[in-house]
Amino acid sequence: MAMAAATIVAAFAAPLATGSGLQVSPIGLSVAAKAQAEALWLTNTGTEPIHAQVRVFRWTQADGKDFLEPSRDLVVSPPMVTIAPGDRQMVRVIRQVAPPEGTEAAYRVLVDELPVDGAKKEGLQFVLRYSIPVFLAPRGDPTVSATLQATWEASPTGGALRVSNVGSGHAQIADIVRQDAHGERTVLRNGLVGYALPGATMRWVLPSAPDGGSVRARVNGDPTESTLVVDPGSR
């Protein structure tokens, strides 16, 4: 099961006149080695009750793709919720395994809104899925960080950025730009592009741009851009 990073997926289901009011915060969790649990808050900003299911998956990456597998390393309580309009519900994400050794472990918590009975309703029903990244800190809570090695793959129809993370922590890649030798900037991808987990290599197809310069991006929300590839036009 492949999954993009922490985004809302809107799926279409049976008829309903109005959209959902489900909101989830925070949009990511880090569980310290000394902590047993963290909290997610599910809020209903709509006008009708919301029913939702919460599940946990182990998150790995291979061959440039994300994979999710059901896991009991973390459990959620409660796993099923009903939230009245204007109300909110806390869901505890509880660690059931020992902290990992040396390198953080990655999971995702999926929050799925459950369709209501649409037999008496007309229109279009929007059902939301939130995919929340959860990272478990290694034993002893050492500082973890991403160490990235990137290459640019050019082709006649575009290009691709390949990023390997040989560090001990994840890398969230966003706002990729190409900057030439004269300082001219070309936006290759706005917003969140994806994650590179420790020990993984990811590949993202991007538009081509003029030769030379560098490929830069924001890593883990740092306001300062990081240079990923220098002179990609020569590769």
Biotite code that builds the C-alpha atoms (Angstrom):
import biotite.structure as struc

atoms = struc.array([
    struc.Atom([0.000, 0.000, 0.000], chain_id="A", res_id=1, res_name="MET", atom_name="CA", element="C"),
    struc.Atom([1.700, 3.187, -1.157], chain_id="A", res_id=2, res_name="ALA", atom_name="CA", element="C"),
    struc.Atom([0.982, 6.487, 0.541], chain_id="A", res_id=3, res_name="MET", atom_name="CA", element="C"),
    struc.Atom([2.037, 10.093, 0.003], chain_id="A", res_id=4, res_name="ALA", atom_name="CA", element="C"),
    struc.Atom([3.159, 12.237, 2.917], chain_id="A", res_id=5, res_name="ALA", atom_name="CA", element="C"),
    struc.Atom([1.065, 14.022, 5.469], chain_id="A", res_id=6, res_name="ALA", atom_name="CA", element="C"),
    struc.Atom([-1.795, 15.190, 3.296], chain_id="A", res_id=7, res_name="THR", atom_name="CA", element="C"),
    struc.Atom([-5.562, 14.982, 3.301], chain_id="A", res_id=8, res_name="ILE", atom_name="CA", element="C"),
    struc.Atom([-6.993, 12.607, 0.731], chain_id="A", res_id=9, res_name="VAL", atom_name="CA", element="C"),
    struc.Atom([-10.530, 13.482, -0.357], chain_id="A", res_id=10, res_name="ALA", atom_name="CA", element="C"),
    struc.Atom([-12.425, 10.466, -1.686], chain_id="A", res_id=11, res_name="ALA", atom_name="CA", element="C"),
    struc.Atom([-15.890, 10.340, -3.187], chain_id="A", res_id=12, res_name="PHE", atom_name="CA", element="C"),
    struc.Atom([-18.610, 8.181, -1.734], chain_id="A", res_id=13, res_name="ALA", atom_name="CA", element="C"),
    struc.Atom([-22.404, 8.052, -1.691], chain_id="A", res_id=14, res_name="ALA", atom_name="CA", element="C"),
    struc.Atom([-24.541, 11.248, -1.845], chain_id="A", res_id=15, res_name="PRO", atom_name="CA", element="C"),
    struc.Atom([-24.399, 13.973, 0.794], chain_id="A", res_id=16, res_name="LEU", atom_name="CA", element="C"),
    struc.Atom([-25.213, 17.642, 0.449], chain_id="A", res_id=17, res_name="ALA", atom_name="CA", element="C"),
    struc.Atom([-22.426, 19.136, 2.536], chain_id="A", res_id=18, res_name="THR", atom_name="CA", element="C"),
    struc.Atom([-18.719, 18.510, 3.056], chain_id="A", res_id=19, res_name="GLY", atom_name="CA", element="C"),
    struc.Atom([-17.056, 17.132, 6.165], chain_id="A", res_id=20, res_name="SER", atom_name="CA", element="C"),
    struc.Atom([-15.900, 19.233, 9.097], chain_id="A", res_id=21, res_name="GLY", atom_name="CA", element="C"),
    struc.Atom([-13.257, 16.767, 10.307], chain_id="A", res_id=22, res_name="LEU", atom_name="CA", element="C"),
    struc.Atom([-9.923, 18.314, 11.285], chain_id="A", res_id=23, res_name="GLN", atom_name="CA", element="C"),
    struc.Atom([-6.911, 16.601, 12.845], chain_id="A", res_id=24, res_name="VAL", atom_name="CA", element="C"),
    struc.Atom([-4.021, 18.194, 14.753], chain_id="A", res_id=25, res_name="SER", atom_name="CA", element="C"),
    struc.Atom([-1.105, 18.169, 14.963], chain_id="A", res_id=26, res_name="PRO", atom_name="CA", element="C"),
    struc.Atom([-0.132, 17.129, 11.427], chain_id="A", res_id=27, res_name="ILE", atom_name="CA", element="C"),
    struc.Atom([2.855, 15.142, 12.695], chain_id="A", res_id=28, res_name="GLY", atom_name="CA", element="C"),
    struc.Atom([3.997, 13.466, 15.925], chain_id="A", res_id=29, res_name="LEU", atom_name="CA", element="C"),
    struc.Atom([7.378, 12.739, 17.473], chain_id="A", res_id=30, res_name="SER", atom_name="CA", element="C"),
    struc.Atom([7.417, 10.282, 20.379], chain_id="A", res_id=31, res_name="VAL", atom_name="CA", element="C"),
    struc.Atom([10.414, 10.659, 22.678], chain_id="A", res_id=32, res_name="ALA", atom_name="CA", element="C"),
    struc.Atom([12.115, 7.509, 23.971], chain_id="A", res_id=33, res_name="ALA", atom_name="CA", element="C"),
    struc.Atom([11.120, 8.479, 27.507], chain_id="A", res_id=34, res_name="LYS", atom_name="CA", element="C"),
    struc.Atom([7.472, 9.022, 26.501], chain_id="A", res_id=35, res_name="ALA", atom_name="CA", element="C"),
    struc.Atom([4.837, 6.308, 26.240], chain_id="A", res_id=36, res_name="GLN", atom_name="CA", element="C"),
    struc.Atom([2.170, 8.256, 24.378], chain_id="A", res_id=37, res_name="ALA", atom_name="CA", element="C"),
    struc.Atom([1.290, 11.395, 22.448], chain_id="A", res_id=38, res_name="GLU", atom_name="CA", element="C"),
    struc.Atom([-2.083, 12.915, 21.627], chain_id="A", res_id=39, res_name="ALA", atom_name="CA", element="C"),
    struc.Atom([-3.970, 13.595, 18.418], chain_id="A", res_id=40, res_name="LEU", atom_name="CA", element="C"),
    struc.Atom([-7.008, 15.849, 18.484], chain_id="A", res_id=41, res_name="TRP", atom_name="CA", element="C"),
    struc.Atom([-9.941, 15.234, 16.143], chain_id="A", res_id=42, res_name="LEU", atom_name="CA", element="C"),
    struc.Atom([-12.288, 18.212, 15.792], chain_id="A", res_id=43, res_name="THR", atom_name="CA", element="C"),
    struc.Atom([-15.704, 18.435, 14.173], chain_id="A", res_id=44, res_name="ASN", atom_name="CA", element="C"),
    struc.Atom([-16.245, 21.897, 12.703], chain_id="A", res_id=45, res_name="THR", atom_name="CA", element="C"),
    struc.Atom([-19.321, 20.779, 10.763], chain_id="A", res_id=46, res_name="GLY", atom_name="CA", element="C"),
    struc.Atom([-23.017, 20.699, 11.551], chain_id="A", res_id=47, res_name="THR", atom_name="CA", element="C"),
    struc.Atom([-23.524, 16.934, 11.783], chain_id="A", res_id=48, res_name="GLU", atom_name="CA", element="C"),
    struc.Atom([-21.901, 14.182, 13.890], chain_id="A", res_id=49, res_name="PRO", atom_name="CA", element="C"),
    struc.Atom([-18.735, 12.633, 12.467], chain_id="A", res_id=50, res_name="ILE", atom_name="CA", element="C"),
    struc.Atom([-17.736, 8.983, 12.753], chain_id="A", res_id=51, res_name="HIS", atom_name="CA", element="C"),
    struc.Atom([-14.060, 8.127, 12.241], chain_id="A", res_id=52, res_name="ALA", atom_name="CA", element="C"),
    struc.Atom([-11.689, 5.184, 12.404], chain_id="A", res_id=53, res_name="GLN", atom_name="CA", element="C"),
    struc.Atom([-8.055, 5.527, 13.522], chain_id="A", res_id=54, res_name="VAL", atom_name="CA", element="C"),
    struc.Atom([-5.394, 2.960, 12.541], chain_id="A", res_id=55, res_name="ARG", atom_name="CA", element="C"),
    struc.Atom([-1.602, 2.590, 12.775], chain_id="A", res_id=56, res_name="VAL", atom_name="CA", element="C"),
    struc.Atom([0.787, 1.452, 10.031], chain_id="A", res_id=57, res_name="PHE", atom_name="CA", element="C"),
    struc.Atom([4.539, 0.850, 9.962], chain_id="A", res_id=58, res_name="ARG", atom_name="CA", element="C"),
    struc.Atom([6.000, 3.152, 7.308], chain_id="A", res_id=59, res_name="TRP", atom_name="CA", element="C"),
    struc.Atom([8.932, 2.044, 5.166], chain_id="A", res_id=60, res_name="THR", atom_name="CA", element="C"),
    struc.Atom([10.359, 3.036, 1.800], chain_id="A", res_id=61, res_name="GLN", atom_name="CA", element="C"),
    struc.Atom([11.813, 0.866, -0.960], chain_id="A", res_id=62, res_name="ALA", atom_name="CA", element="C"),
    struc.Atom([12.405, 1.307, -4.692], chain_id="A", res_id=63, res_name="ASP", atom_name="CA", element="C"),
    struc.Atom([11.468, 4.967, -4.406], chain_id="A", res_id=64, res_name="GLY", atom_name="CA", element="C"),
    struc.Atom([8.012, 4.246, -2.981], chain_id="A", res_id=65, res_name="LYS", atom_name="CA", element="C"),
    struc.Atom([6.235, 4.454, 0.365], chain_id="A", res_id=66, res_name="ASP", atom_name="CA", element="C"),
    struc.Atom([4.838, 1.294, 1.923], chain_id="A", res_id=67, res_name="PHE", atom_name="CA", element="C"),
    struc.Atom([2.453, 0.941, 4.851], chain_id="A", res_id=68, res_name="LEU", atom_name="CA", element="C"),
    struc.Atom([1.905, -2.271, 6.819], chain_id="A", res_id=69, res_name="GLU", atom_name="CA", element="C"),
    struc.Atom([-0.496, -2.730, 9.750], chain_id="A", res_id=70, res_name="PRO", atom_name="CA", element="C"),
    struc.Atom([1.411, -2.631, 13.033], chain_id="A", res_id=71, res_name="SER", atom_name="CA", element="C"),
    struc.Atom([0.860, -3.166, 16.736], chain_id="A", res_id=72, res_name="ARG", atom_name="CA", element="C"),
    struc.Atom([4.052, -1.318, 17.673], chain_id="A", res_id=73, res_name="ASP", atom_name="CA", element="C"),
    struc.Atom([1.747, 1.607, 18.341], chain_id="A", res_id=74, res_name="LEU", atom_name="CA", element="C"),
    struc.Atom([-1.893, 1.453, 19.323], chain_id="A", res_id=75, res_name="VAL", atom_name="CA", element="C"),
    struc.Atom([-4.518, 4.166, 19.345], chain_id="A", res_id=76, res_name="VAL", atom_name="CA", element="C"),
    struc.Atom([-7.173, 4.744, 21.973], chain_id="A", res_id=77, res_name="SER", atom_name="CA", element="C"),
    struc.Atom([-9.975, 4.985, 21.121], chain_id="A", res_id=78, res_name="PRO", atom_name="CA", element="C"),
    struc.Atom([-9.744, 3.450, 17.592], chain_id="A", res_id=79, res_name="PRO", atom_name="CA", element="C"),
    struc.Atom([-13.329, 4.446, 16.722], chain_id="A", res_id=80, res_name="MET", atom_name="CA", element="C"),
    struc.Atom([-14.823, 7.838, 17.553], chain_id="A", res_id=81, res_name="VAL", atom_name="CA", element="C"),
    struc.Atom([-18.048, 9.762, 17.154], chain_id="A", res_id=82, res_name="THR", atom_name="CA", element="C"),
    struc.Atom([-17.692, 13.527, 17.446], chain_id="A", res_id=83, res_name="ILE", atom_name="CA", element="C"),
    struc.Atom([-20.642, 15.864, 17.896], chain_id="A", res_id=84, res_name="ALA", atom_name="CA", element="C"),
    struc.Atom([-20.760, 19.158, 15.961], chain_id="A", res_id=85, res_name="PRO", atom_name="CA", element="C"),
    struc.Atom([-18.439, 21.711, 17.533], chain_id="A", res_id=86, res_name="GLY", atom_name="CA", element="C"),
    struc.Atom([-16.815, 19.109, 19.768], chain_id="A", res_id=87, res_name="ASP", atom_name="CA", element="C"),
    struc.Atom([-13.386, 17.435, 19.732], chain_id="A", res_id=88, res_name="ARG", atom_name="CA", element="C"),
    struc.Atom([-11.957, 14.089, 20.758], chain_id="A", res_id=89, res_name="GLN", atom_name="CA", element="C"),
    struc.Atom([-8.475, 13.202, 21.975], chain_id="A", res_id=90, res_name="MET", atom_name="CA", element="C"),
    struc.Atom([-6.938, 10.027, 20.547], chain_id="A", res_id=91, res_name="VAL", atom_name="CA", element="C"),
    struc.Atom([-3.869, 8.703, 22.353], chain_id="A", res_id=92, res_name="ARG", atom_name="CA", element="C"),
    struc.Atom([-1.085, 7.183, 20.256], chain_id="A", res_id=93, res_name="VAL", atom_name="CA", element="C"),
    struc.Atom([0.615, 4.703, 22.604], chain_id="A", res_id=94, res_name="ILE", atom_name="CA", element="C"),
    struc.Atom([4.023, 3.118, 22.085], chain_id="A", res_id=95, res_name="ARG", atom_name="CA", element="C"),
    struc.Atom([4.088, -0.623, 22.830], chain_id="A", res_id=96, res_name="GLN", atom_name="CA", element="C"),
    struc.Atom([7.659, -1.444, 21.841], chain_id="A", res_id=97, res_name="VAL", atom_name="CA", element="C"),
    struc.Atom([11.056, -0.433, 23.137], chain_id="A", res_id=98, res_name="ALA", atom_name="CA", element="C"),
    struc.Atom([12.629, 2.622, 21.506], chain_id="A", res_id=99, res_name="PRO", atom_name="CA", element="C"),
    struc.Atom([14.631, 1.818, 18.364], chain_id="A", res_id=100, res_name="PRO", atom_name="CA", element="C"),
    struc.Atom([18.411, 1.678, 18.499], chain_id="A", res_id=101, res_name="GLU", atom_name="CA", element="C"),
    struc.Atom([20.323, 4.552, 16.899], chain_id="A", res_id=102, res_name="GLY", atom_name="CA", element="C"),
    struc.Atom([17.854, 5.487, 14.148], chain_id="A", res_id=103, res_name="THR", atom_name="CA", element="C"),
    struc.Atom([14.295, 6.764, 14.449], chain_id="A", res_id=104, res_name="GLU", atom_name="CA", element="C"),
    struc.Atom([11.427, 4.503, 13.375], chain_id="A", res_id=105, res_name="ALA", atom_name="CA", element="C"),
    struc.Atom([8.579, 5.780, 11.191], chain_id="A", res_id=106, res_name="ALA", atom_name="CA", element="C"),
    struc.Atom([4.859, 5.086, 11.296], chain_id="A", res_id=107, res_name="TYR", atom_name="CA", element="C"),
    struc.Atom([1.684, 6.648, 9.974], chain_id="A", res_id=108, res_name="ARG", atom_name="CA", element="C"),
    struc.Atom([-1.631, 7.072, 11.733], chain_id="A", res_id=109, res_name="VAL", atom_name="CA", element="C"),
    struc.Atom([-4.538, 7.026, 9.301], chain_id="A", res_id=110, res_name="LEU", atom_name="CA", element="C"),
    struc.Atom([-7.718, 8.812, 10.344], chain_id="A", res_id=111, res_name="VAL", atom_name="CA", element="C"),
    struc.Atom([-10.603, 7.840, 8.074], chain_id="A", res_id=112, res_name="ASP", atom_name="CA", element="C"),
    struc.Atom([-13.951, 9.504, 8.224], chain_id="A", res_id=113, res_name="GLU", atom_name="CA", element="C"),
    struc.Atom([-16.628, 6.826, 7.921], chain_id="A", res_id=114, res_name="LEU", atom_name="CA", element="C"),
    struc.Atom([-19.504, 7.450, 5.487], chain_id="A", res_id=115, res_name="PRO", atom_name="CA", element="C"),
    struc.Atom([-22.868, 8.093, 7.079], chain_id="A", res_id=116, res_name="VAL", atom_name="CA", element="C"),
    struc.Atom([-26.032, 6.436, 5.823], chain_id="A", res_id=117, res_name="ASP", atom_name="CA", element="C"),
    struc.Atom([-26.701, 8.263, 2.559], chain_id="A", res_id=118, res_name="GLY", atom_name="CA", element="C"),
    struc.Atom([-30.000, 6.598, 1.790], chain_id="A", res_id=119, res_name="ALA", atom_name="CA", element="C"),
    struc.Atom([-31.998, 9.647, 2.873], chain_id="A", res_id=120, res_name="LYS", atom_name="CA", element="C"),
    struc.Atom([-29.547, 12.226, 1.560], chain_id="A", res_id=121, res_name="LYS", atom_name="CA", element="C"),
    struc.Atom([-28.933, 13.679, -1.874], chain_id="A", res_id=122, res_name="GLU", atom_name="CA", element="C"),
    struc.Atom([-25.841, 15.287, -3.337], chain_id="A", res_id=123, res_name="GLY", atom_name="CA", element="C"),
    struc.Atom([-22.161, 14.434, -3.037], chain_id="A", res_id=124, res_name="LEU", atom_name="CA", element="C"),
    struc.Atom([-20.503, 13.042, 0.075], chain_id="A", res_id=125, res_name="GLN", atom_name="CA", element="C"),
    struc.Atom([-16.863, 13.951, 0.785], chain_id="A", res_id=126, res_name="PHE", atom_name="CA", element="C"),
    struc.Atom([-15.004, 11.456, 2.972], chain_id="A", res_id=127, res_name="VAL", atom_name="CA", element="C"),
    struc.Atom([-11.641, 12.575, 4.329], chain_id="A", res_id=128, res_name="LEU", atom_name="CA", element="C"),
    struc.Atom([-8.487, 10.651, 5.150], chain_id="A", res_id=129, res_name="ARG", atom_name="CA", element="C"),
    struc.Atom([-5.670, 12.151, 7.176], chain_id="A", res_id=130, res_name="TYR", atom_name="CA", element="C"),
    struc.Atom([-2.282, 10.442, 7.052], chain_id="A", res_id=131, res_name="SER", atom_name="CA", element="C"),
    struc.Atom([-0.215, 11.592, 10.028], chain_id="A", res_id=132, res_name="ILE", atom_name="CA", element="C"),
    struc.Atom([3.531, 10.776, 10.198], chain_id="A", res_id=133, res_name="PRO", atom_name="CA", element="C"),
    struc.Atom([4.753, 9.510, 13.566], chain_id="A", res_id=134, res_name="VAL", atom_name="CA", element="C"),
    struc.Atom([8.448, 9.178, 14.415], chain_id="A", res_id=135, res_name="PHE", atom_name="CA", element="C"),
    struc.Atom([9.805, 7.215, 17.366], chain_id="A", res_id=136, res_name="LEU", atom_name="CA", element="C"),
    struc.Atom([13.029, 8.600, 18.814], chain_id="A", res_id=137, res_name="ALA", atom_name="CA", element="C"),
    struc.Atom([15.915, 6.172, 19.419], chain_id="A", res_id=138, res_name="PRO", atom_name="CA", element="C"),
    struc.Atom([16.823, 4.929, 22.872], chain_id="A", res_id=139, res_name="ARG", atom_name="CA", element="C"),
    struc.Atom([18.271, 7.714, 25.006], chain_id="A", res_id=140, res_name="GLY", atom_name="CA", element="C"),
    struc.Atom([16.708, 10.454, 22.863], chain_id="A", res_id=141, res_name="ASP", atom_name="CA", element="C"),
    struc.Atom([19.904, 11.345, 20.955], chain_id="A", res_id=142, res_name="PRO", atom_name="CA", element="C"),
    struc.Atom([19.796, 14.117, 18.385], chain_id="A", res_id=143, res_name="THR", atom_name="CA", element="C"),
    struc.Atom([18.874, 12.594, 15.023], chain_id="A", res_id=144, res_name="VAL", atom_name="CA", element="C"),
    struc.Atom([19.302, 14.278, 11.670], chain_id="A", res_id=145, res_name="SER", atom_name="CA", element="C"),
    struc.Atom([19.021, 13.613, 7.971], chain_id="A", res_id=146, res_name="ALA", atom_name="CA", element="C"),
    struc.Atom([22.153, 13.321, 5.849], chain_id="A", res_id=147, res_name="THR", atom_name="CA", element="C"),
    struc.Atom([21.226, 13.645, 2.201], chain_id="A", res_id=148, res_name="LEU", atom_name="CA", element="C"),
    struc.Atom([22.994, 12.595, -0.974], chain_id="A", res_id=149, res_name="GLN", atom_name="CA", element="C"),
    struc.Atom([21.176, 13.784, -4.095], chain_id="A", res_id=150, res_name="ALA", atom_name="CA", element="C"),
    struc.Atom([21.573, 13.451, -7.839], chain_id="A", res_id=151, res_name="THR", atom_name="CA", element="C"),
    struc.Atom([19.692, 14.922, -10.780], chain_id="A", res_id=152, res_name="TRP", atom_name="CA", element="C"),
    struc.Atom([18.592, 12.617, -13.592], chain_id="A", res_id=153, res_name="GLU", atom_name="CA", element="C"),
    struc.Atom([18.013, 14.526, -16.828], chain_id="A", res_id=154, res_name="ALA", atom_name="CA", element="C"),
    struc.Atom([15.906, 13.260, -19.742], chain_id="A", res_id=155, res_name="SER", atom_name="CA", element="C"),
    struc.Atom([14.494, 14.766, -22.972], chain_id="A", res_id=156, res_name="PRO", atom_name="CA", element="C"),
    struc.Atom([11.042, 14.998, -21.384], chain_id="A", res_id=157, res_name="THR", atom_name="CA", element="C"),
    struc.Atom([12.004, 16.281, -17.942], chain_id="A", res_id=158, res_name="GLY", atom_name="CA", element="C"),
    struc.Atom([14.111, 15.188, -15.015], chain_id="A", res_id=159, res_name="GLY", atom_name="CA", element="C"),
    struc.Atom([14.047, 13.490, -11.651], chain_id="A", res_id=160, res_name="ALA", atom_name="CA", element="C"),
    struc.Atom([15.563, 14.239, -8.279], chain_id="A", res_id=161, res_name="LEU", atom_name="CA", element="C"),
    struc.Atom([16.957, 11.176, -6.498], chain_id="A", res_id=162, res_name="ARG", atom_name="CA", element="C"),
    struc.Atom([17.600, 11.661, -2.779], chain_id="A", res_id=163, res_name="VAL", atom_name="CA", element="C"),
    struc.Atom([19.283, 9.131, -0.475], chain_id="A", res_id=164, res_name="SER", atom_name="CA", element="C"),
    struc.Atom([19.126, 9.643, 3.281], chain_id="A", res_id=165, res_name="ASN", atom_name="CA", element="C"),
    struc.Atom([22.109, 8.076, 5.059], chain_id="A", res_id=166, res_name="VAL", atom_name="CA", element="C"),
    struc.Atom([21.370, 9.843, 8.349], chain_id="A", res_id=167, res_name="GLY", atom_name="CA", element="C"),
    struc.Atom([19.550, 8.796, 11.508], chain_id="A", res_id=168, res_name="SER", atom_name="CA", element="C"),
    struc.Atom([16.442, 10.975, 11.079], chain_id="A", res_id=169, res_name="GLY", atom_name="CA", element="C"),
    struc.Atom([13.844, 11.665, 8.396], chain_id="A", res_id=170, res_name="HIS", atom_name="CA", element="C"),
    struc.Atom([13.987, 14.407, 5.780], chain_id="A", res_id=171, res_name="ALA", atom_name="CA", element="C"),
    struc.Atom([10.853, 16.256, 4.737], chain_id="A", res_id=172, res_name="GLN", atom_name="CA", element="C"),
    struc.Atom([11.500, 17.726, 1.286], chain_id="A", res_id=173, res_name="ILE", atom_name="CA", element="C"),
    struc.Atom([9.516, 20.778, 0.138], chain_id="A", res_id=174, res_name="ALA", atom_name="CA", element="C"),
    struc.Atom([9.645, 23.748, -2.252], chain_id="A", res_id=175, res_name="ASP", atom_name="CA", element="C"),
    struc.Atom([12.180, 22.507, -4.798], chain_id="A", res_id=176, res_name="ILE", atom_name="CA", element="C"),
    struc.Atom([13.731, 25.204, -7.016], chain_id="A", res_id=177, res_name="VAL", atom_name="CA", element="C"),
    struc.Atom([16.459, 25.379, -9.647], chain_id="A", res_id=178, res_name="ARG", atom_name="CA", element="C"),
    struc.Atom([18.840, 28.351, -9.361], chain_id="A", res_id=179, res_name="GLN", atom_name="CA", element="C"),
    struc.Atom([21.182, 29.094, -12.239], chain_id="A", res_id=180, res_name="ASP", atom_name="CA", element="C"),
    struc.Atom([24.630, 30.679, -12.119], chain_id="A", res_id=181, res_name="ALA", atom_name="CA", element="C"),
    struc.Atom([23.076, 34.157, -12.461], chain_id="A", res_id=182, res_name="HIS", atom_name="CA", element="C"),
    struc.Atom([20.714, 33.698, -9.535], chain_id="A", res_id=183, res_name="GLY", atom_name="CA", element="C"),
    struc.Atom([17.621, 33.177, -11.699], chain_id="A", res_id=184, res_name="GLU", atom_name="CA", element="C"),
    struc.Atom([15.204, 30.827, -9.978], chain_id="A", res_id=185, res_name="ARG", atom_name="CA", element="C"),
    struc.Atom([12.802, 28.312, -11.524], chain_id="A", res_id=186, res_name="THR", atom_name="CA", element="C"),
    struc.Atom([10.214, 26.666, -9.286], chain_id="A", res_id=187, res_name="VAL", atom_name="CA", element="C"),
    struc.Atom([10.214, 22.909, -9.874], chain_id="A", res_id=188, res_name="LEU", atom_name="CA", element="C"),
    struc.Atom([7.690, 21.923, -7.205], chain_id="A", res_id=189, res_name="ARG", atom_name="CA", element="C"),
    struc.Atom([5.858, 24.053, -4.647], chain_id="A", res_id=190, res_name="ASN", atom_name="CA", element="C"),
    struc.Atom([4.864, 22.746, -1.253], chain_id="A", res_id=191, res_name="GLY", atom_name="CA", element="C"),
    struc.Atom([5.511, 19.313, 0.195], chain_id="A", res_id=192, res_name="LEU", atom_name="CA", element="C"),
    struc.Atom([7.219, 16.913, -2.203], chain_id="A", res_id=193, res_name="VAL", atom_name="CA", element="C"),
    struc.Atom([7.748, 13.932, 0.093], chain_id="A", res_id=194, res_name="GLY", atom_name="CA", element="C"),
    struc.Atom([9.892, 12.321, 2.751], chain_id="A", res_id=195, res_name="TYR", atom_name="CA", element="C"),
    struc.Atom([13.177, 10.425, 2.641], chain_id="A", res_id=196, res_name="ALA", atom_name="CA", element="C"),
    struc.Atom([13.333, 8.107, 5.641], chain_id="A", res_id=197, res_name="LEU", atom_name="CA", element="C"),
    struc.Atom([16.669, 7.017, 7.156], chain_id="A", res_id=198, res_name="PRO", atom_name="CA", element="C"),
    struc.Atom([18.350, 4.413, 4.958], chain_id="A", res_id=199, res_name="GLY", atom_name="CA", element="C"),
    struc.Atom([15.976, 5.015, 2.042], chain_id="A", res_id=200, res_name="ALA", atom_name="CA", element="C"),
    struc.Atom([16.338, 6.458, -1.448], chain_id="A", res_id=201, res_name="THR", atom_name="CA", element="C"),
    struc.Atom([13.424, 8.332, -3.010], chain_id="A", res_id=202, res_name="MET", atom_name="CA", element="C"),
    struc.Atom([12.941, 9.636, -6.555], chain_id="A", res_id=203, res_name="ARG", atom_name="CA", element="C"),
    struc.Atom([10.617, 12.444, -7.628], chain_id="A", res_id=204, res_name="TRP", atom_name="CA", element="C"),
    struc.Atom([9.929, 13.342, -11.266], chain_id="A", res_id=205, res_name="VAL", atom_name="CA", element="C"),
    struc.Atom([10.215, 17.098, -11.822], chain_id="A", res_id=206, res_name="LEU", atom_name="CA", element="C"),
    struc.Atom([10.174, 19.479, -14.802], chain_id="A", res_id=207, res_name="PRO", atom_name="CA", element="C"),
    struc.Atom([13.460, 20.092, -16.541], chain_id="A", res_id=208, res_name="SER", atom_name="CA", element="C"),
    struc.Atom([15.160, 23.497, -16.262], chain_id="A", res_id=209, res_name="ALA", atom_name="CA", element="C"),
    struc.Atom([18.131, 25.333, -17.818], chain_id="A", res_id=210, res_name="PRO", atom_name="CA", element="C"),
    struc.Atom([21.537, 23.670, -17.420], chain_id="A", res_id=211, res_name="ASP", atom_name="CA", element="C"),
    struc.Atom([23.909, 24.571, -14.617], chain_id="A", res_id=212, res_name="GLY", atom_name="CA", element="C"),
    struc.Atom([23.317, 26.171, -11.247], chain_id="A", res_id=213, res_name="GLY", atom_name="CA", element="C"),
    struc.Atom([21.887, 24.098, -8.403], chain_id="A", res_id=214, res_name="SER", atom_name="CA", element="C"),
    struc.Atom([18.781, 22.308, -7.169], chain_id="A", res_id=215, res_name="VAL", atom_name="CA", element="C"),
    struc.Atom([17.662, 23.561, -3.773], chain_id="A", res_id=216, res_name="ARG", atom_name="CA", element="C"),
    struc.Atom([14.867, 22.685, -1.348], chain_id="A", res_id=217, res_name="ALA", atom_name="CA", element="C"),
    struc.Atom([13.604, 23.266, 2.171], chain_id="A", res_id=218, res_name="ARG", atom_name="CA", element="C"),
    struc.Atom([14.340, 20.325, 4.455], chain_id="A", res_id=219, res_name="VAL", atom_name="CA", element="C"),
    struc.Atom([12.312, 19.625, 7.601], chain_id="A", res_id=220, res_name="ASN", atom_name="CA", element="C"),
    struc.Atom([10.699, 23.051, 7.543], chain_id="A", res_id=221, res_name="GLY", atom_name="CA", element="C"),
    struc.Atom([13.967, 24.967, 7.723], chain_id="A", res_id=222, res_name="ASP", atom_name="CA", element="C"),
    struc.Atom([13.360, 28.491, 6.383], chain_id="A", res_id=223, res_name="PRO", atom_name="CA", element="C"),
    struc.Atom([16.829, 28.379, 4.819], chain_id="A", res_id=224, res_name="THR", atom_name="CA", element="C"),
    struc.Atom([17.050, 26.370, 1.619], chain_id="A", res_id=225, res_name="GLU", atom_name="CA", element="C"),
    struc.Atom([19.497, 23.474, 1.381], chain_id="A", res_id=226, res_name="SER", atom_name="CA", element="C"),
    struc.Atom([21.487, 22.857, -1.785], chain_id="A", res_id=227, res_name="THR", atom_name="CA", element="C"),
    struc.Atom([20.828, 19.277, -2.880], chain_id="A", res_id=228, res_name="LEU", atom_name="CA", element="C"),
    struc.Atom([22.607, 19.134, -6.256], chain_id="A", res_id=229, res_name="VAL", atom_name="CA", element="C"),
    struc.Atom([25.255, 21.439, -7.732], chain_id="A", res_id=230, res_name="VAL", atom_name="CA", element="C"),
    struc.Atom([25.414, 21.894, -11.518], chain_id="A", res_id=231, res_name="ASP", atom_name="CA", element="C"),
    struc.Atom([22.654, 19.312, -12.266], chain_id="A", res_id=232, res_name="PRO", atom_name="CA", element="C"),
    struc.Atom([22.828, 20.134, -15.977], chain_id="A", res_id=233, res_name="GLY", atom_name="CA", element="C"),
    struc.Atom([26.112, 18.293, -16.258], chain_id="A", res_id=234, res_name="SER", atom_name="CA", element="C"),
    struc.Atom([24.699, 15.030, -14.924], chain_id="A", res_id=235, res_name="ARG", atom_name="CA", element="C"),
])
